[in-house]
Amino acid sequence: MKFLGAFICGMLCVSAAVGDGLKCTLKPADIPTDWLDMVDPCIKIMEHQVQTEIQAAMTYLAMGAHFARDSINRPGFSKFFIEAASEEREHAMKIIEYLLMRGQLTTDVSKLLKFPLKPPREEWPNAVTALSDALNLEAKVTSSIREIIKTCETPKTSDFNDYHLVDYLTGDFLDEQYKGQRDLAGKISTLGKMMATHGPLGEFLYDKKMLKDEL
């Protein structure tokens, strides 16, 4: 046992001294590349969309945290915005998973997230303003997705029509975006009328409905 302990200690010392020299490295597999057909402009704009979705998630997290403060105490709106943040993170993951499926992102995926993460603002005077900001944010995300569709359908540097990606974004992402925008517009309309009639009490009552998922 003493000999085994001395041997292990000796190997640890050698490892510390040699450093990377003892690391196990494997030669990358020789994988054919004919199946990699995404064009560069499409890849780059998809990678940028990951950042757009994460930035939207951070904004929604800031909204959720704001309305959760004891001095604001609007748990219904906080819950709504926290859930919206989770949806945006899921969108980012879907895009990453799609790129991986198409043979992209063969290096460190975390490189997509190396950018300043800061919401445009951290406080909102009332819930109507927050919902309006959310609707504007979703409109920007929708516009960004539409730009991906245009880029990948008719890239300027290639005649390759990526109809699979276009169909995926149109069917899954745009459908959800348009429904979400309509929902936010309806909430702004209803809450605005309640606040015009009842003032702050209208926001309080609307928040209770939001908390119980009755809207």
N, C-alpha and C positions, 0 to 999 in steps of 0.2 A: 504493500500500500504506500509506503514511504517513497519507493522508487516511482510509482505511478504518479504520486503527487508532485514529485520533483520534475518528472517528465512534462506534466501539464503546465507547471509554472514556467519551465524552460521554453515550451512552445509559445506561451503567452508573451514572454519577453521577446522572443524572436519575431512574433507577429507584430508587436508594438514597434520593434526596431525597423522591420522591413516595410510595414505599412501596406500600401496597395499591392505590393509585390506578391502577397499570398492570396489575394482575392481570386475567386474562381470566375473565369470569364468564358463564356460560350460563344462560339461563332454563330452569327445570325443564320437562320435557316434560309436556304435558297428557294424563295417563293416566287413563282411566276408573277409578272406584273401586268399581263394582258387584261386582267379583270378590273384593273384600276382605271375607270373611265371618267371620273369627275374632273372637270376642267378647273384650272387654277382660280379664275375669278369667282367661280361658284364656291369653291372650298373656302376662300378667304372671307367672302361675305357671310357664309354660314358660321364660320368661326367668330366673326364679329357679332353675329346674332346671339351667341352664347353670352357675350358681355352685355348686350342690350337686355336680355332676359334677367340676368343677375342684377343689373342696375335697377330694373323695375322692381325686383324682389326687395332690394334694399330700401327703396322708396316706400313700399307698402309696409315693411317692417317699422320704418320710422313713423308712419301713420298709426300703426297699431300700438306702438309704444306711447305715442302722444295721447291717444284717447284712453289708454289704460292708466295714465297718471291720476293720482288721488285728487288733484286739483281740477281735473277734467271729468273723470269718472263716467265714461261712456263705454261700458263693457261690450255693448252690442256692436258698435262701430269698430272697436278694437278687435273683436273676434272676426269681423268681416274682413278687415284689412290684413290680419295675420294669415287668414286662409288664402287671401289673394296672393300674399307673398309665397306661400307654399306652392301655389299653382305656377307662379313664374319660375320658381326653382325647378319644378317638374318639367317645364318647357325647355329650360336650359339642358337638363339631363336628356330629354328626348333628342335634342339636336346633337349632343355629344354621342349618344348611342347610334344615331343615324350615320354620323360621320365614321364611327368605328365600323359599322356594318358595311360601309362602302370602302373600307380599307384605308381610311385616313386616320390622322392622329396616332401615328405609330410611335411617336416620341412622347415626352411628358405632357399629359393632358392638362396639368395644372398651369401650363404656360398661358392658357386661355383666360385665366383669372388674375393675371398679374397686371392689375390696373387699379387706380384709385377708386375705392368703393365709398361713395358719399352721396346721400340723397340731396336733391336740390334745396330742400328746406326741412326743418325739424319741428316746426310748430304751425298750427292752422287755427285761425280765429273761430271757425265753426265747422260743423260737419258738411254743410253744403259746399264750402270752399274745398274741403278735402276730397269730396266726391267729384267735384269739377276737375280738380287736379288729376284724380285717378282716371277720369274719362279722357282727358288730354293725353295722359301717359299711354293709355291703351290705344288711342288713335295713332300715336307715334310708333308704337310696337307694330300695329297693323300695317302702317306705311312701310316699315322696315321689312316686314314679311313679304309684302307685295313687291318690294324692290328685289328681294331674293328671287322671287318667281320670275320677274322680268330678266334678271341676270342669267339665271340658269336655263330659262327657256330659249333665249336667243343671245348667248354670250358673244361679245364683240370680237373676241380673238379666236373663235372656233365656230363651226357649224353644228356642234353637238347639242342636241335638244335633250335635256335631262328631264324627260317627261315623268319619270318615276318620282323624283323629288318634287317636281311641280305639283303633281297629283297629291302627294303626301301633304304638302304644305297647304294646298287649297282645301282639301277635304278635312284635315284634322285641325290645323292651326287657324285658318281664316274663319271657319265656321264657328269655332269657339270665341274668336276675337269679336266677331260681329254680334253674337248673342250677348257677350259680356258688355259690349258698348251699349247695346239697347237696354240692358238691365241697369247700368249706371245712369243712363239718361232718364229712365223712369224713376229711379230713386231720387235723383236731383229734383225732378218735377214735383213729386209728391212731398218730399221734405221741404222744399221751398214754399209750397202752398201752406203746409202746416205751420211753418215758422212765421209766415206772413200773417196768419190768423191768430196763432197762439204765442208767438215769440219763442223764447228759450224753452217753454213748456212743450212746444211742438217737437223740438229736437229730443227732449227727454222721453216723450211718449214714443217717438219713432225708434229711439235706441232700444227701448224695451221690446218692441216688435222685432228688431234686428236680432236681439239676443235670443229670442225664442224661435228664430227662423220662420217667422210668420209673414215675411215679405218676399 
